[in-house]
């Protein structure tokens, strides 16, 4: 029995092709649907208790395009929590999904992501081997199909059922890994959205 992996095309997220613009009403509704699913899931709560301040500093630094402050805030999340992929690492993977999905063609945002991605790759050596692979890939805009599908449906302003199904799939990864990554996706994308979105 032989499986030939030479022919299939490698998976690519293509998050940089998305335009997750929360100023658009359908996109905002889709984001809110995913947010409601996340809150109902609830397993991200321990991360918020121990790393909430660093998460908010990361979001604020992202909004302000402040690479130095973002680096410092991210550093506190690397390796935070237990498990094969610590919750803080899961959050950062999701945060980069949000950044890649909402940067669009904005050169300043693109430069910010590139700079922050370099920091993330450097810091990834401080966590375990499994998380390191995920973090290094996220820095390049490559993540799981489940997170990619959720980001795509939010960016497209898909209907409530389609977004809820994608959110449920993403949230279903591990005990809390999926929830922490979805939290990162939603807050990361909201950082460049309307001023009131982070208060949702």
C-alpha positions, 0 to 999 in steps of 0.5 A: 500500500503506497500513498503518493503525496507528490501530486496534491497541491500543498494547502494554502490559507491565502488569508492575505486575499481576504478583506475582513472589513468590520465597517460593512454591516454584513461582515459585522453581523457575521463577526457578531455571530462568531462572537456569540458562539465563542461566548457560549463555548466559554473554554477561553475563560482561563486564558482571559483570567491569566492573560487578559491584560496582555491580550488587550495590550496586544490589541491596542498596540495592533490598533495603534500599529505600535510594533514595540508595544505589540512585541512586549505584549505578545511576549507575555502570551508565549507559552502561557497555559498548559497543554500541547499547545498552550492557550497563549500560543493558540490565541496568537495564532488566531490573532495573526489570522485576524491581522492577515484577514483584515490588513487588505492592501494597506501598506502600513498594516502589511509592514506591521504584520511583517515586523510582528511576524518576525518577532513571533518567529523569534519568540516561538523558540520559547514554547514547545515544539508543536506550538512552535510549528503553528506559530511560525506558520501563522506568522507567514499567514498559514493556519488550519482549514477550520480557522481559514474557513471561519475567517473567509465566512466572516470576511464574506459576510456570510449568513448566520447558519454558515458562520455558526457552522464554521465557528462550531468547527473551529471551536471544536479543536481540543478542549480550549485550543479552538476557543483561544484561537477563535478569540484571537481571530475575532479580537485581531480582526476587530483591532482595525475595525470600528472603535466600538468593536473591541467593546463587543 
